Amino acid sequence: MPTLLTLFGLRFFFYLDEHSPIHVHVDCNGKKAKIALEPSVSLVYNHGLKEQEIKKAIDTCAIYREDFIEEWHKRFD
């Protein structure tokens, strides 16, 4: 599972067998979320992250969106 970034205790990563649409997974102490990057940054699901953690995760994805998408294409195209 390639880690893209770790920030605020949140780990942003891809699984090795990802599928479209482009998205990232987020882990924080075993709690997980999935955030879509296309067509825009949006929460797909949240399994246990607190509201403030989700906000940080979404904000971080918005900031690093282009970098994450570039990494996606490097790994999965």
C-alpha positions as CSV (number, residue, x, y, z in Angstrom):
1,M,0.0,0.0,0.0
2,P,1.9,3.0,-1.2
3,T,1.7,5.9,1.3
4,L,1.3,9.3,-0.4
5,L,1.4,11.5,2.7
6,T,1.2,11.4,6.5
7,L,-0.1,14.5,8.1
8,F,-2.0,15.3,11.3
9,G,-1.9,11.6,12.1
10,L,-3.7,10.8,8.9
11,R,-2.1,8.5,6.4
12,F,-3.2,9.0,2.7
13,F,-2.6,5.9,0.5
14,F,-3.5,3.8,-2.5
15,Y,-4.1,0.1,-2.4
16,L,-2.0,-1.9,-5.0
17,D,-5.1,-2.9,-7.0
18,E,-7.0,0.4,-7.3
19,H,-9.8,1.1,-9.7
20,S,-11.4,4.2,-11.1
21,P,-12.6,6.8,-10.3
22,I,-9.4,8.3,-8.9
23,H,-9.5,8.4,-5.1
24,V,-7.3,8.0,-1.9
25,H,-7.8,6.0,1.2
26,V,-7.2,7.6,4.6
27,D,-6.3,5.8,7.8
28,C,-6.1,7.2,11.3
29,N,-5.5,4.7,14.1
30,G,-7.4,1.9,12.3
31,K,-10.3,4.2,11.4
32,K,-10.7,4.6,7.6
33,A,-12.2,6.8,5.0
34,K,-12.2,7.0,1.2
35,I,-12.1,10.3,-0.6
36,A,-12.7,10.8,-4.3
37,L,-10.4,13.2,-6.2
38,E,-12.4,13.3,-9.4
39,P,-14.5,14.9,-10.6
40,S,-14.0,16.8,-7.4
41,V,-12.8,16.2,-3.9
42,S,-15.6,14.5,-1.9
43,L,-16.1,11.9,0.8
44,V,-17.0,8.5,-0.4
45,Y,-17.3,6.8,3.0
46,N,-16.2,7.2,6.6
47,H,-15.7,4.3,8.9
48,G,-15.0,5.9,12.3
49,L,-13.0,9.1,11.7
50,K,-14.2,12.1,13.8
51,E,-15.7,15.0,12.0
52,Q,-12.6,17.2,12.5
53,E,-10.4,14.4,11.1
54,I,-12.6,14.1,8.0
55,K,-12.4,17.9,7.5
56,K,-8.6,17.8,7.7
57,A,-8.5,14.9,5.3
58,I,-10.8,16.6,2.8
59,D,-8.9,19.8,3.1
60,T,-5.6,18.0,2.7
61,C,-6.9,16.2,-0.4
62,A,-8.0,19.5,-1.9
63,I,-4.5,21.0,-1.3
64,Y,-2.6,17.9,-2.7
65,R,-5.2,16.9,-5.3
66,E,-3.0,17.4,-8.3
67,D,-0.1,15.6,-6.7
68,F,-2.2,12.6,-5.7
69,I,-3.7,12.4,-9.2
70,E,-0.2,12.5,-10.7
71,E,0.9,9.6,-8.4
72,W,-2.3,7.7,-9.4
73,H,-1.4,8.0,-13.1
74,K,2.2,6.9,-12.4
75,R,1.1,3.8,-10.7
76,F,-2.1,2.7,-12.5
77,D,-1.9,3.9,-16.1
